[in-house]
Amino acid sequence: MTLKLQSREFEFRNGQVWLIPTDWEKTARTTGRTPAMLQLQQGEVKDASVEGPGDFQLLLANLSIARFSDKRTFFVPLFLAPALIRIGEAEIMNGTTVVSIQSDGLFCVTLFDPHERKPLAHGKLKLSVDTSTFTVHADENGDVVFLNMPTSYRIQLGADMGMTIVPI
């Protein structure tokens, strides 16, 4: 199946995608298979394995996007779609489904040393949602770009770390 990602605000270029069935843990126990990483290229994922209709969680990582309004490109290390994606029998028969990505906009989290007020290049930020925890790394300026409000995750900072959140 082909997944096509679309948004009113952004062009999705490249990245990694996990399409996670809501019952994946049950399936993993019986088959030993976990959701596979898929490649996003030019806004599409080819050959996504969807065995039947259902609800799926969409996880995007190492995502390259461009904003339509100003053509700026951004690197987003992690995006967990806030709503489940429904894939029905008609989409499976057609071999294609369009996934509309809704976001709160772009936000920049800057990690900094609270004593010296200097950005923490390549600092680590731990994010949790539900039962999953992810680690993302800031760039050389201490920045991490989010495609949704960062506070939708539980954020863990290091003991000597501060952060700011600014819409971009």
C-alpha positions, 0 to 999 in steps of 0.5 A: 500500500502507498501512504501519501502524507499531506498538509495545508501548511507543509510539504513532507519530503523525506524521513522515516515512518512507522505505521503502528496498528493499535493491536501491535503488541498482541501481534508481536507476542504471537508472531514475533514481528514488530512494526517496521520502519518505512522510508518516506520519499517525496511525501510518499511511503511505498510498500507499507504493509497493511494486513487489514483495515483498522486504526493506526498510530503514525510516528515520523522521525528524522523528517525533512519538511518545507513550509509552503508560506515561506519555502523554509525547510526544517528538520523535525526529529520526531512527530507522533500524529495526535490522532489515530489514522483509520485505514479502511477496506476501500483504501486497502483495495485501492492500494493508496491512502492519503494521510492528512497531517494536522499540526499546531505549527512549528515550535523551536525548543532551545536547550541551554545551560541555565548558569551561563545562559548559553545554548547546549549544542547537541544536548539530549531531550527525553520525550515520553508519550503514553508508554513510549520514551524517545530521545532527541538531540538538539542541533549545534545551536541547541535547537530542536524543532517540533511539528506540534506543541512540545508540551504535548509530550512529557519532557525530561531535562537534564539536571543542569539544563533549561529550555525555551519554547518559541513558535517559528 
